[in-house]
Amino acid sequence: MKTLELVRWGESRLKDARVDNARLDADLLLGFVLGWRREGLYVERETELEPVQVAEYRELIRRRAARVPLQYLLRRQEFMGLEFYVDQRVLIPRADSEILVEKLIEQVKKGLVEERGLAAEEEFSRTLKIIDVATGSGALALSLAHFLPQAQVVGVDISAQALDVARFNAERLGLMVEWREGDFLEPAAGEKWDWIVTNPPYLSPEAYAACEAEILAEPVLAFLGGEDGLDFYRRLAREGAELLAQDGKMIMEIGWDQAAAVTDILRKHGFATEVYQDLAGRDRAVLAEEQAWKQNGHT
């Protein structure tokens, strides 16, 4: 089969399966098989493809029609301008989660200006300790290591398989992060952290069951947050303060409809909070710091 003929076949199969963006997915999957950029498919539209290439493409189209996420088939996802390897062992990083990295960096720079002066930036960054809980592919931890290269960054996950992916991404990107296996904050016990950052599981079973098929193909542990989706935030509110250094902060992703519930949980445990919206204007992240430090004039 020729290039354009095969692309059209793939698009037709994906449309039949009600896959969104069928032509784009068909193009990207054939480009992946051939090692070509998307525009190359149309420059070489009359190229006769090898039978092995056709067979590989047909299999990828079959899997995409079965609602395997495109990112798993392509083995990549961009996050914060970096390319991450992803497969079925890890949650696929979303652009919405970039707000955690952006706001953390914004807060760090704000602290430098207000408390230490810009001349102290390198010294301050070198002593900054950040822990990413439920790190998955390592997208948050590695992005922070990239943009705050002097910081000490640790990534924690209960899944050894997820940490294998995170380590692979660290090697590919040439970034230094310490990886620790364990449940929640247990691997951080006995230490003090300037920042706790996390994109936790925050769906209830009912909300999870209503998700699109592609989400159901991702690791279930990355989504389920107890009966009401708030278990992780309750644990963070109870245990997080013990691990924060003076003036330490936590920043966490939330579901679009969870801001009131999450801030209420945190405030009952003595935290001041601030809610941030994503690019679509939906509540997406909560910043928390102990109320006593906030009242004493600390940032």
Secondary structure as GFF3:
##gff-version 3
##sequence-region A 1 299
A	DSSP	alpha_helix	3	16	.	.	.	ID=ss1
A	DSSP	alpha_helix	22	34	.	.	.	ID=ss2
A	DSSP	alpha_helix	38	43	.	.	.	ID=ss3
A	DSSP	alpha_helix	51	65	.	.	.	ID=ss4
A	DSSP	alpha_helix	70	74	.	.	.	ID=ss5
A	DSSP	beta_strand	77	79	.	.	.	ID=ss6
A	DSSP	beta_strand	82	84	.	.	.	ID=ss7
A	DSSP	three_ten_helix	95	97	.	.	.	ID=ss8
A	DSSP	alpha_helix	98	111	.	.	.	ID=ss9
A	DSSP	pi_helix	112	116	.	.	.	ID=ss10
A	DSSP	three_ten_helix	118	120	.	.	.	ID=ss11
A	DSSP	alpha_helix	121	127	.	.	.	ID=ss12
A	DSSP	beta_strand	129	133	.	.	.	ID=ss13
A	DSSP	alpha_helix	139	147	.	.	.	ID=ss14
A	DSSP	beta_strand	152	157	.	.	.	ID=ss15
A	DSSP	alpha_helix	160	173	.	.	.	ID=ss16
A	DSSP	beta_strand	178	181	.	.	.	ID=ss17
A	DSSP	three_ten_helix	186	188	.	.	.	ID=ss18
A	DSSP	beta_strand	193	198	.	.	.	ID=ss19
A	DSSP	alpha_helix	205	209	.	.	.	ID=ss20
A	DSSP	alpha_helix	213	216	.	.	.	ID=ss21
A	DSSP	three_ten_helix	220	222	.	.	.	ID=ss22
A	DSSP	alpha_helix	231	243	.	.	.	ID=ss23
A	DSSP	beta_strand	244	253	.	.	.	ID=ss24
A	DSSP	alpha_helix	259	268	.	.	.	ID=ss25
A	DSSP	beta_strand	271	277	.	.	.	ID=ss26
A	DSSP	beta_strand	283	290	.	.	.	ID=ss27
A	DSSP	alpha_helix	291	295	.	.	.	ID=ss28
###
